[in-house]
Amino acid sequence: MNRVYGCVRAGLGLLLLVLAFPCLGAGQGLGAVAAREKARRTVDSGKKGEGRTFSNDDLEKGRPPGSTEGATAAAPAGDAGAARAPEAAPEPDRNAVEKPLLDAISAAQEVVAAVEQQIRDLSDKLNPMSVKYIYGAAQSGDAAGEEARTRQELSEAQVQLQQARQALGEAQQALRDGRSRGGSSREGR
């Protein structure tokens, strides 16, 4: 038995020596690496100088030929208003067109969320693991009748949820249709 403990001790001692020596050498190497990195950074920062700056002329060079963004920005205010007036008239305000559709989607999402919460509440009443369970110790009275009413309300709520999800899908489709019609009228120009 002592022989086994002796072998284990010798093995642990050898393991500690193997692990200790690389740590001692790594500390010196780490300091050297840090010094080299610091020197490299100072050399690199000296080469780069200050960061590059861009002027409006540089931006003009990058624009594709025939682009009018630079011309309308450089034009006087009276000319810019005259140039934009014919373009703005046929284009309806996208936000004004989409706002009722987005409001309908938001309202449909609220209805879906409310009906889903109602279903969760009713399901809790029928779940024996829930504190709201109909047949719980704190409940008294007509529990069997309440269960039947709860099941009826749950089935009605599930129908309402199906209808609400269908209304949400229709509202989303109306928005997609409105956007595709708006996109096709812009492409036709």
C-alpha positions in Angstrom: 0.0 0.0 0.0 2.8 2.4 0.9 4.4 1.5 -2.4 1.3 2.8 -4.3 1.3 6.0 -2.3 5.0 6.5 -3.0 4.4 6.1 -6.8 1.5 8.6 -6.7 3.6 11.1 -4.7 6.5 10.7 -7.2 4.1 11.2 -10.1 2.5 14.3 -8.6 6.0 15.8 -7.8 7.1 15.2 -11.4 3.9 16.7 -12.7 4.4 19.8 -10.6 7.9 20.2 -11.8 6.9 19.9 -15.4 4.1 22.4 -15.0 6.2 24.9 -12.9 9.2 25.3 -15.3 7.2 26.5 -18.4 5.4 29.1 -16.2 8.7 30.5 -15.0 10.1 30.7 -18.6 6.8 32.1 -20.0 6.9 35.1 -17.7 10.2 36.3 -19.2 9.0 35.6 -22.7 5.7 37.4 -22.1 7.6 40.6 -21.1 9.7 40.4 -24.2 6.6 39.9 -26.4 5.0 43.0 -24.7 8.1 45.1 -25.4 8.2 44.0 -29.0 4.5 44.8 -29.5 4.9 48.2 -27.9 7.8 49.0 -30.3 5.8 47.7 -33.3 2.9 50.0 -32.4 5.0 53.1 -32.1 6.6 52.3 -35.5 3.2 51.7 -37.1 1.7 54.9 -35.7 4.7 56.9 -37.0 4.2 55.5 -40.5 0.5 56.3 -40.8 0.6 59.9 -39.6 -2.8 61.5 -39.4 -6.0 59.8 -40.7 -7.2 60.4 -44.2 -9.8 63.2 -44.6 -12.3 63.4 -47.4 -13.6 66.5 -49.0 -16.7 67.1 -51.2 -14.5 66.9 -54.2 -13.5 63.4 -53.2 -17.2 62.5 -52.9 -18.0 64.0 -56.3 -15.3 61.8 -57.9 -17.0 58.7 -56.5 -20.5 59.4 -57.9 -21.6 57.7 -61.1 -22.0 59.8 -64.2 -25.4 61.5 -64.6 -26.0 61.6 -60.9 -27.9 64.7 -59.9 -27.4 64.6 -56.2 -24.4 66.9 -56.3 -26.2 69.3 -58.8 -29.3 69.7 -56.6 -27.3 70.2 -53.5 -25.1 72.9 -55.2 -28.0 74.6 -57.0 -29.7 77.7 -55.5 -32.8 77.1 -53.4 -35.2 78.5 -56.0 -33.9 76.2 -58.7 -34.0 73.2 -56.4 -37.7 73.8 -55.5 -38.6 74.1 -59.2 -36.7 70.9 -60.1 -38.4 68.9 -57.3 -42.0 70.1 -57.7 -42.9 68.0 -60.8 -41.3 64.9 -59.2 -43.1 65.2 -55.9 -46.6 65.7 -57.2 -47.3 62.3 -58.7 -45.6 60.4 -55.9 -48.0 59.8 -53.0 -46.6 60.0 -49.5 -45.7 56.4 -48.7 -46.1 56.9 -45.0 -49.6 58.3 -45.4 -50.6 55.4 -47.6 -49.1 52.7 -45.3 -50.1 54.2 -42.0 -53.7 52.8 -42.0 -52.4 49.5 -43.1 -49.8 49.4 -40.3 -52.4 50.5 -37.8 -54.7 47.6 -38.9 -51.8 45.2 -38.5 -51.1 46.6 -35.0 -54.7 46.3 -34.0 -54.9 42.8 -35.3 -51.8 41.8 -33.4 -53.3 43.2 -30.2 -56.5 41.2 -30.7 -54.4 38.0 -31.3 -52.4 38.7 -28.1 -55.6 39.3 -26.1 -57.3 36.2 -27.3 -54.1 34.1 -26.7 -54.0 35.4 -23.1 -57.7 34.5 -22.6 -57.0 31.0 -23.9 -54.0 30.6 -21.5 -56.2 31.8 -18.6 -59.0 29.3 -19.5 -56.5 26.5 -20.0 -55.1 27.2 -16.5 -58.5 26.7 -15.0 -58.6 23.2 -16.6 -55.0 22.3 -15.7 -54.7 20.3 -12.5 -51.1 21.6 -12.0 -52.3 25.2 -12.0 -53.2 27.2 -9.0 -56.3 28.4 -10.9 -57.6 24.8 -11.3 -61.4 24.5 -11.0 -61.4 21.5 -8.7 -58.8 23.1 -6.3 -59.3 23.0 -2.5 -60.2 26.7 -2.4 -63.0 26.4 -4.9 -66.5 25.7 -3.8 -69.9 25.4 -5.5 -70.7 23.9 -8.9 -67.2 22.9 -10.1 -68.6 20.5 -12.7 -70.8 23.2 -14.2 -67.9 25.7 -14.1 -65.7 23.1 -16.0 -68.3 22.8 -18.7 -68.6 26.6 -19.0 -64.9 26.9 -19.1 -64.5 24.3 -21.8 -67.2 26.1 -23.9 -65.5 29.5 -23.4 -62.2 27.9 -24.4 -63.6 26.5 -27.6 -65.2 29.9 -28.5 -61.8 31.6 -27.7 -60.0 29.2 -30.0 -62.5 30.1 -32.8 -61.9 33.8 -32.1 -58.1 33.2 -32.2 -58.4 31.6 -35.6 -60.5 34.5 -36.9 -58.1 37.1 -35.4 -55.1 35.3 -37.0 -56.9 35.3 -40.3 -57.6 39.0 -40.0 -53.9 39.6 -39.1 -52.9 37.7 -42.2 -55.3 39.7 -44.4 -53.9 43.0 -43.0 -50.3 41.9 -43.6 -51.3 40.8 -47.2 -52.9 44.2 -47.8 -49.7 45.9 -46.7 -47.6 43.7 -49.0 -50.0 44.4 -51.9 -49.9 48.1 -51.2 -46.1 48.1 -51.2 -45.9 46.0 -54.4 -48.3 48.4 -56.2 -46.3 51.4 -54.9 -43.1 49.7 -56.2 -44.5 48.9 -59.6 -45.7 52.4 -60.1 -42.2 53.7 -59.4 -40.7 51.2 -61.8 -43.0 52.2 -64.6 -41.4 55.7 -64.9 
